[in-house]
Amino acid sequence: MARQAAGVIEDHEHVRVISHNDADGLTSASIICQALLRKGIRFHTTIVPRLDSSVVDMVISSAREKDLVVFCDMGSGQSDILSGIKNSIVILDHHVPVGNSPAKVVVNPHLAGIDGAMHISASGTTYLVAKALDPANVDLAGLAIAGAVGDKQLMDTVNGTILKEAIEAGVVSVRKGLRMGDGNIADVLEYTPEPYLDITGDRQKIDEFLDILGLQGNVSELSGEQMKKLASAIALKLAKKSTSEAIEASIGDVYCLNKEPVKNVYDMVAIFNTCGRMEKAGVALSIGMRDKTHLEEARKMAIGYQRSIVGNIKVAIDMLRIGQNIGYLITKDMESTGMVASTMVRYINPDMPFVAVNQVDDIVKVSARGTRALVTKGLDLAFALREASKAVGGEGGGHNVASGASIPPGTEEQFINKVDEIVGQQLGKR
């Protein structure tokens, strides 16, 4: 599929690229744009929060007759609306395919029997196409790893193969430690939403914690013994309430992106997610294409944004509601509900999937997150949100472990009840 997509891309002089606005979508866009640039193929890129009819209308009005349209990190579940585009289409995605796609080529791991929720991201899929265009594009493997980290994937099977290639090519280095960004330890623990600890956001408690451990300075400057001491102390905190998945997500292999302007992969993911949410996708894309012009601006923006997420998590904990089979909240104008939902299910209430329902202007956005353990028991949030949103006149989908939806205002309680019912059926409960 990757070679077929590369062949179609090479046949065009101009490509219209549409990609998602999260870290995986932005790394995907960075990879394909770099690959096109190196091939001398002109392109026009737009980053969007979701693929709906307005995006299709924008593509129809902006793409010329002979342009190729490439969708990254989206398109597999929107076959119906894509049929309005008359141009040739290539989809580079990892979401579960729904319907008969009008695309000329769909590169999607699910079509090869590989779970795109866990084992390869859209950026990994796009990287395989970039390598099919030119094997020298192996230097873009770090971006594929960042996209997978952004989507909280496992580094095995296909991701493991990409990581192995990246290490052998000197593109990525690996060390053991805490899976968090770099900077002053106290600052990082204060503003980082993952791992979410009982001291997160509380500087006095953080200072006391570090004083007991006798640690200070930057995370990257800690010796092996100091890092082991800090990681052990954090693991003990997590073990009190969080899942083993949370500990695994917080402590282990840390990836250094040797070819990118941002070396720490968690800093890269935070910057890209922030830029996407704050409508600064162009800044993220420039960094993904190795331009350092706006890097410091992006770093400061990411730290400020992470602080706001920590504040939202504290609000969400106070607003937590428990259904028969799900934890949830219904709110308005809350930032980054996807991260809030991830934190709630991973660190606060891990026995149930979590659904964040958030009204912004005249639309209600939904973010739902589960754990791998719940998925093994039958959880499929993509199906649950697709069916529940359809029942109230909305639309939804995504992955079994992480999904989203848009629903009409006023349908929140009805929607939650439906999701609760479907999840109960999936998990064999009420």
ABEGO torsion letter per residue (X at the ends): XAAAAAAAAAABABBBBBBBABAAAAAAAAAAAAAAAAAGBBBBBBBBABBBAAAAAAAAAABBAABBBBBBGBGAAAAAAAAABABBBBBBBABBBBEBBABABBBBAAAAGBBAAAABBAAAAAAAAAAAABAAAAAAAAAAAAAAAAAGBBBBEAAAAAAAAAAAAGABBBBBEBBBBBEBAAAAAAABAOBBBAABGBAAAAAAAAAAAGBBEBAAABBAAAAAAAAAAAAAAAAAABBAAAAAAABEBBBBBAABABABAAAAAAAAAAAAAAGAAAAAAAAAAGBAAAAAAAAAAAAAAAAAAAAAAAAAAAABBBBAABBBBBBBGBBGAAAAAAAAAAAABAABBBBBBBBBEABBBBBBBBBAAAAAAGBBAAAAAAAAAAAAGBBBEEBAABBBBBBBBGAAAAAAAAAAAAAAAAAGBX
